[in-house]
């Protein structure tokens, strides 16, 4: 993430996370460290995985003290190994202690998502199908989690409700049908916006294709239904399949021929990656 992105979109979120963890003071740190003292601590990987969020990790400490120095020995998207030294952080020991949990929370969560995404994307290798995330993200952490998906080799679906038209079952119900929903979306949305429609039956597939939908999402269909749906669409729209897709069941979808597979599990079910700050010790000022 570049500096503009950090300042406009990230800094405020990090500050809120820090305020959540330090409502008035860090009592533990202040009890044992009454004055400023320079120190150094190591960032160590405790399991194999794909690293993501190093800039965010560093930014936590920088927002507490701009004089904090972080020296990285790896970069986002690198495959790291258990026991690997990934960075050295130098600065006021009080800052290193107070920022530790928040910084690690971001890095562990983002690296966990990148690692899981990487493993799922590998199962699609060699096919034309792209792996997408969803809006099933942790509130106020979407920018971090969707970035981690990209680092892991996945692609981002729309970022938020302002980012594109996706007519789901309740939109269709409110409009009175697939054709009506697509027609109203075409009238309302700017022509540069693609219109995606979620369908659950083959009848709806035909209706969405005939209405001129740009993307048709095949929701919770069996593989055989999806194959038939693709024949009905016959190239008139891009295709996406969704519905409880995980690492354990995505293999059955690879040869169907859809353009996209979306998986909420990338962000809502990825386990964190085990990473620690270790070996904190005082150092003489440079």
Phi, psi and omega in degrees: 000133181279174186296325179295316179300317179302308186291323183279320192243339190250317186305316182296323179292319178295319179297323176295321179294320178294320179294328177296324184271335181232083185287328176226309177203163172270095187296319183298313182293314182296335179290326185253350182223090187282335181227168181294138176210133181289142178212176182217141179218153184252141175263116188236132177280134183249004173201158178293146177174189178251125185275140177208138176102020182297320178296323179291317176306310181294323184296329178303312181289324180295325179289333175281326179200113184295347180273357177295137180245130178238123178250113182267146175246011176207176180223162178305140181088352177291143171274116185253162186240154177305131180090355183288134173279117186258337181193160170237132182243129182235138178165193178302124182304325180297324178290317180299320180287317185287329182269351188305307187293316180297315180298317180290325178302314178297310186293318180294317181294312182293320179291326176296318178295315179298320181294313180294316179301317180301319182289325178286316180300328180297332180286345178260359184301134181094349177258170178275353188281133177260143180268125182245152170270188180224189174270012179277071184241165177289129179309134180070009178236011185300319183298324180285317185288321178290326174299318181296325176300315180296318179300324182280356177104007175265182180235153180270129166286191181304146183285316180206186185294341179273355192267347181178166180264119174228108183269106181265182187304320181287329173295317180296319177297319180293325183279337181102006178150168182296310182301315181297318181296315180295318179300314179294322179295320179296325179288327187267314188284147175303148185297340180283349181274130172284151179246119179251141181234132176269127181231153183238348181230162178291331176296318178292326177302309181297319181295318181294319179294316180295330182280349177094025176298143180279324180226136178243119180266120180269104190261122175054038176266156173286159177306320180294320177297320181294321177297318178292322179297320179297323177293321178295317181293318173052046175080002182283344179208158171286158184235144178223140173243147181210171178123088176056042178279128179226175177301328185285335186239002185289336183301328182290349183258351190297318187267011182286325177100017176287157180283325184221148168236123179256143184219113175293337182299334181304322183253329185266349184232001179290129176287152179292160174263135185282114182221143183225155166259123186226163170064039175294131179206152178291150175224156177284140179302144180292000000 
